[in-house]
Amino acid sequence: MAVENGEWIMHGPDRDAPDCLHSPEEVVQLVDQIGFLPLFSNSIEGFSLEEHTCPEDWWCGDPDVDPWEWRAIVARSHQAAYGKFFEGKAGFISAEYLPYFVNARRDGYDFDARWDDEKASLREKKIMDLFIGGGTELFSYEIKDRAGFGKGKEKGFEGTITRLQMETYLCVTDFRQKKNRRGESYGWSIAILTRPEDIWGDIVTSAYSEDPEQSAQRIGHRIRELYPDVTARQLKKIVGREMY
């Protein structure tokens, strides 16, 4: 997605093109095949869901054809992890590559250990404390309120919640509408977040036994396999750390 002549333009194939995706199931297949995939176009040409879907179908509201709706369906299915994983922007990570992203991004730290070693901020801790004990799913606005962010309170919520996704401590598990007192749904669908461990269990931390740098190299090697001309700067944006 790019701004051209003051307008947002989506880039993707025609609906009948061989590389055009037509369902959330095909999205999962592509994510599994590649290993991880940003939602929107970026500096690596062809490396996004946007560039594998028909531009006219975005935001039409029909879950049969709208890739924006598919992202929610994939997140809800738990067949791939979804969140702001790539330079603060949204994308998918397959079950195969999730442990490597977790190990590389967390640098081998569970959140409590990161806090004890003074590598986490107080803002991050206020949010992660809401998920103590496991099994918690919260709307993003609930996290903001319960962790003490908002008008006249703690600032920097959006940056903090994005950073926790980049560090893989949180991911999006669904998108749902709010409900009124009569139990009726209304408004836009809002992200619901949880810990990856509460979806995929011990698989999430199964790469902790290897050096985080080795996990990062696995990710970088996969990108180089698919895009041999990728630069070190581009790699850093996807892997989340310097690559040599």
Stockholm file with secondary structure:
# STOCKHOLM 1.0

chainA/1-244         MAVENGEWIMHGPDRDAPDCLHSPEEVVQLVDQIGFLPLFSNSIEGFSLEEHTCPEDWWCGDPDVDPWEWRAIVARSHQAAYGKFFEGKAGFISAEYLPYFVNARRDGYDFDARWDDEKASLREKKIMDLFIGGGTELFSYEIKDRAGFGKGKEKGFEGTITRLQMETYLCVTDFRQKKNRRGESYGWSIAILTRPEDIWGDIVTSAYSEDPEQSAQRIGHRIRELYPDVTARQLKKIVGREMY
#=GR chainA/1-244 SS CEEETTEEECCCCCTTSTTCCCSHHHHHHHHHHHSEEESSCCSSTTCSSGGGSCGGGTTSCCTTTCHHHHHHHHHHHTSEEEEEEETTEEEEEETTTHHHHHHHHHTTCCHHHHHHTTCSCHHHHHHHGGGTTSCCCEEHHHHHHHTTBSTTSBCCHHHHHHHHHHTTSCEEEEEEEEECTTSCEEEEEEEEEECTHHHHGGGGGTTTTSCHHHHHHHHHHHHHHHCTTCCHHHHHHHHSSCCC
#=GC SS_cons         CEEETTEEECCCCCTTSTTCCCSHHHHHHHHHHHSEEESSCCSSTTCSSGGGSCGGGTTSCCTTTCHHHHHHHHHHHTSEEEEEEETTEEEEEETTTHHHHHHHHHTTCCHHHHHHTTCSCHHHHHHHGGGTTSCCCEEHHHHHHHTTBSTTSBCCHHHHHHHHHHTTSCEEEEEEEEECTTSCEEEEEEEEEECTHHHHGGGGGTTTTSCHHHHHHHHHHHHHHHCTTCCHHHHHHHHSSCCC
//
